Amino acid sequence: MNYCFDIIGTTSLLTFFNYQQQLEQNQNRGKAYLGSHECSLDGFIESVENIPKKPDWNWDDVVGSIVNFWLKNEDKVRYWQNHCHTIDSDTVIVARVGKIEALRKEFESLFDV
């Protein structure tokens, strides 16, 4: 699979929306953020549909990476489900999905001096 998915935290809906709008200016970006009011597989798959300017990715593979994460990371999923059980309606749980190679280059650039 060429894509990876990970749940990264929670934030206010307004903060998420503003950050997503800034990120979406680059159509060739290597990552996207998904927001959902509930920590569920269906919630994150549905949030893929809410990305206004989708990069030119294989979106079936992106959904496959979300499903794969769900199947292989039960501890993380349970942690976030328990943590997000108490969030209010103005808060979303945020996940990152991206091309593995693009994320690798981004992380390596952090250490370039």
N, C-alpha and C positions, 0 to 999 in steps of 0.2 A: 504494500500500500504506500502511496506517495504522500499521504496526509496524516497528520497527528491531531489529536483532540485531547484537551485537558480542562478540567474545571479549575478556575483560578481564584474565585472569591465572590464577594457580594459588593454591590455599590448601589447608590441611589439611581433611580430610573433616569433622572435628568443628567447626571454625570455620565452614565452609560451612553445615552443618546448623543450628548455633545462629543464624547470621545469617538464614537462610531462615525459620526459625521466627518470629523477631521480625518480619520483613517481612510474613509471611503473616497477621498479626493484622488487617491492613487489607484487606478484601475489595475495596475500590475503588481499590487502588493502581494506579499507572501503569506499574510495571515488575515484573519477576520475574527471578530468577537461576536459571540452569541449570547443573548440575554433571555432568561426565562424566569417566570415567577415561581416555578416549582422545579425541583430537582428530579426530573423524570426523563427517561429516554424520549418519550413522545414530545415533551416540552422542548428539548433541544433540537430534535429533528424538525419540529414545526418552526423553530426560530430561524432555521436555515432559509425558510421562505421569506423571512422578514428582512433579509439583507437587501437594501435598495439597489445598490450597484454591485452586483456579483462579479468577482474576478472570473477570468476565463479558466475555470477549473472543471474537473470531472466531478460533478456534484453527487453522482451516485457513489463514487469513491469516498467523498467527504462524509456522506451519511454512513457508509460502511465503517469509516474510522470511528464515528461516534458509537455505533453498535459494538464494534470491537473493544473500545474503551469500557463500555458498560459490562461486557462479558468478562473482561480480564482484570477489572479493578473494583471488585465488590467492596473492599474496605473503604476506598475513597468515595465511592458512590454513597455508601451507608453514612459515612461521616457527613457529607454535604446534605444528604436527605434529613438527617437529624438536626444539623445546624440550621437549615433553611426552613424547618418546620415552624420556626418562630419569627420569620421575617414578615414585615408589613407589606402592604400593597404598593408602596413607593420604592421598594427595593427589589433588585433582580439578582439572580445568581448568574455569574459571568463565566463563560468558557471561551477558550481560544482554540481555533482550528487553523491549521496552516500547512503549507507545503513543507515537508521535512527538510528539503535542501535549502529553502529560503530561510527557515528558522535556524538551521545550522550556521549559515553564513552570517546571519544577524548576531548570533551569540559569539561567533568567532571574532566579529568586528569589535565587540566590546573589549577584547583583550589586545587589539592592535594599538600600539603606541606610536 
